[in-house]
Amino acid sequence: MSIVLLGSTSGSCTLQEEAVAGTSVLTLPVGTGTVVANNVNSAIVSGTAVASTSGTSIDFTSIPTWVKRITIVLNAVSTNGSSLVQIQLGSGSVTTTGYTSFSGWFGSAGQTSTSNITSGFSIAGGNGVCARNVNMQISLQTTNTWVASHSGGDAGLGVAYSGGGNIALGGALDRVRITTVNGTDTFDAGSINILYE
């Protein structure tokens, strides 16, 4: 059986089920933008930006199961302490172990700092005065295994950030947490948002 949708001015779109036994279901994702069809890209769904001016963690939850890539955007984010900022993922609850993560911090005066942690995807350069402007992209590599990479900088301090890692979750990703490694330093400036597709 076929369903033909006529365009408002011209043309048409045909929905046609394959000639096999069974029932096919077309599920449209919740969000704004257009659906991907014939490799035509849909709009990227934006979360709601959250001010990173207080608290020890910021969570984005209810991420749909169809998501294959998430971008976490830090805009001038700083904390009141020296602990590294880290990104954690979760399925039902936040996963706090099992990450492979490496990050480097490179200064214009030749200074460097690196981090290698297993509690999340780290962003090196834990100095609280850092105004981190960072994009971290997390992509689904295989079932429930996610690979991260990030880059960014702080023009005021003359530093750049770069790194990456991976994590195998126990189920479908549904949440992202931005926090610090010690879990007690508080955010005191900036804002954070996610984009997913």
Secondary structure, DSSP 8 states (H G I E B T S, - for coil): -EEEEE-SSS-EEEEE--SSSS-------SSSS---BTTB----EE---EE-SSSSEEEE----TT--EEEEEEEEEEESSSS-EEEEEESSSB--S--EEEEEEEETTS-EEEEEESSSEEES---TT--EEEEEEEEEEETTEEEEEEEEEETTTTEEEEEEEEEE-SS---EEEEEESSS---EEEEEEEEEE-
